[in-house]
């Protein structure tokens, strides 16, 4: 762990390196079994054993047909044609990196979990995005992309501090998805201890639940990974998963 520093709003931040772990998030439709070292998340979809690019058609300009129509009819009319387009599945990690995630270095295990997941699915054509809940707001620390090196660098630089504004993170997830054209397959993993304590209202937990139903309710694949540690557990992440009808898994270290 590196030395602490202080953010602009006076809240201390801490930095933890990724912890080596055998745990990974299974992105295969049939998932995997829970192991003594951690978790393999089962994510049920239809189809093959790996996530594959979605095949769809998009409208593009057909210049040849446009010119031919003009020559034949002496009238300009823009012609369109359908072209095949393969969009890589998008995997979004919404990471709680608030102060509570420094307890027992849980953020370090989360980093290791994500790194191990990306390495395990190295041969698949996947896009990843990282959104961090830090200092009471959300930050897109890695926009959708395929570079594992930049993904790992973004994880390495991620710090912990402040409160958890889950509603802000949900809005950021919605913005990322909306900007992606052609990504029919989107999988969201929310890694949190469930201690949602910041929002625009006096009830941030309920605010996040309602906003998720409003903006992300149609999302088919959402998994909450519970990172709560310690002898006494409040199980707030489990309550959150149940409230938004998401798959729930416990991160064991």
N, C-alpha and C positions, 0 to 999 in steps of 0.2 A: 504494500500500500504506500502511496506517495504521501507527502506532507499535506495537511489541510490548507485550504485557502478560503477566502470569503468572497461571495458573489456581490453584485452591486446592491442588493437589497439587504445585505448584512447577514444572510443566512450562511452558515459554514458549509463548505462542500468538501467531500472526500473522494479520493480516487482509489479504485481497486483494480488490479489486473485480473484477467480472466483466470478462473480456477479450472484446472484440468479435471475433466469429468468424462465418464463413459456414457452419460445420459444423452439422449437426443430426441428430437421431435420427429416422429415418423410422418413423412408426407405421402406415404403410399396409402391408397384407398383401404387396404386391409390392415394397415397399422402394424403394431407389434405388441409384445407382451412387456409388462412391467418387470424390471430387473432389480436386483439388489443394489445396483449402483445408481439407479435413477429411474427415469420413465421413458417409455416409448408411447407416444400418444396415438391412439387409434382415431383416424379421421375417415369417416365412412362417406364414400361417394360411389357413383356407379362407374363401371368401366374396368380398365386395366389395372395392373399393380403399380404403375408409376403415373405421376402427373405428366400429361402431355400438352403441347400447345393446342389451344382451341382453334378449330378450323371454321372460318366464317368468310362471308363475301362482303366487300365494300364497294361503293360506287366511286369510279374514277372517270376522268375525262377521256373520251375516245376521239383523239385528234384526227385519225384517219377517216373515221365515219363522218365526222363533222365536215371535213374538207370535201369528201365525196358527196355529201348531201348538198353542199353549196354549189358544186359543179353541176349536179343534176337538176337542181331546182332553182338555182340562182337566188337562194335565200339562206341566210345564216341561221342555223339552229344547233346549239351545243348538244352533242350526243354523249351519252354516258354508257359505261360498260361495267360489268361486275368482275372484280378480280379477287382471287383467293388471298386470304390474309391469315397467317398463323400468329397468334398472340401467346406469349409465354405466360404461364400461370404466375400470379403475383402472391408472394408470401409476405404478410405484414406482421411485424413484431411491435406491439405496443408495450413498452417497457416502463414499469414503475421504477424510477430511479430517485425517489424521494429519500428523505433522511432515514426513514424506517428500514430501507433496504440495505443500510450499512450494518444493521444488526446481524451478527454472525456471518458477515461478509456475503450475504445472500446475493447481492448484485454481481459478485465475482462468479458465483455459480451460474447465474443467469447468462452472463457473458460466455462462459464456457459451454453452456447448453446450446446457445445459438451458433457458436463457432463449430461445435461438433456436428450440429444438424446440417449446416451448409457444406461441411467437408464430406459428410456421409452421402449427400445427394449431389455430389460434384459433377456427375455425368449427366444430370438432368438439366434441361434448358429452363431455368427458373429465374424470376426476378424477385429481389428482396427489397424491403423497405423497413427502416427503423424509425420509430417515433418514441421519444423519451418524455416521461412526465417528471419534470425537474423544476424546482423553485416555484411551484404553484401554477405552472403553465405547461404547454406541450411544445416540443421542438421536433421538427423533421430533421434528424441528424444524418440520415442516409436516404436520399430520394430513390424511387424505384430504379434498380439497375442490377446487372449481372456480375459485376466485378467483386469477387470474393476478397481481394486484397483491400479494396476501399471499404467494404463491409466490415472487415476485421479491424481496420484502422479506426472507423467510426465507433466501434464497440470499445476499442482500447482507450479512446479519449473520453468516453462517457463517464461522468462523475455523478455523485449522489448529493442531494440536499433539498431542503424545503419541503413543501406539502404536496399532496397528491390531488391533482385536478383531473379526474377521469373524464369529466364532460368535455374539457378542452381537448383531451386526447381523442375522444370519439369524433369531435368535429374535424380534427386533423386527419383522422382515418378516412372520413367521408370525403374530404377535399382531395386526398390522394387518389382514392378510387374514382372519383368523378373526372379527374384529369386523365385517367388511363383510358385510351380508346382501344376497344377490341379485347380487353382482358376479361373473358367470360368467367375464368376461374380465379377467385380471390379467396385466400385463406387467412384468417386473422387469429393471431395468438396474443392474448393479453396476459402478461406476466406480472403479477401483483400480489401483495399480501392482503389486499382488499381494504386497507385503511384509507378510504377516500375522505379527505377532510378539507377540500377546497373546491369552490365553485362560485357561481353567480347568485346562489340562493343560500339560505341557512340550513338546507338539507342537501348537501352535495352528493350523498349516496343515491338518494331518490332521484335527484336531478340527472345523474349519470344514467340511471336505469331508463328513465323516460326518454332521454335524448337518444340512447342507443336504439330503443324501440322505434323512435321516429325516423332516425337517419340510417340505421344499419339493420333494421328489422328484417329486411329481405335477404340479408347476407346468409348464405346457406351453411358456411363453415366458420364457426367461432369457437375457440377453445380458451378457457381461462385456466392458466397454470398457477396454482397456489404456491407462493413463495414464503408464506408465513413460517417463522421459526420460533423456537423457545418451548418451554414446558407448558405454559398456559397459552392456549390458542383460542382466538375469538371466532375463527372460521368465517370471517367477513368476505373473503374471496369466494368461498363456496356459496354464500348467500347471494353474492353478486352474480355468479354464474347461473344460479337457479332463477334469479330475477330476470335475466335476459335470455333464458332458455339456451344457454351455451353448454358445450361439453366441459366437464370439470375434471381436472387432473391435479394431483399433488406432486410437487417437486420434492423428491427425497434425496438427501445427500449423505 
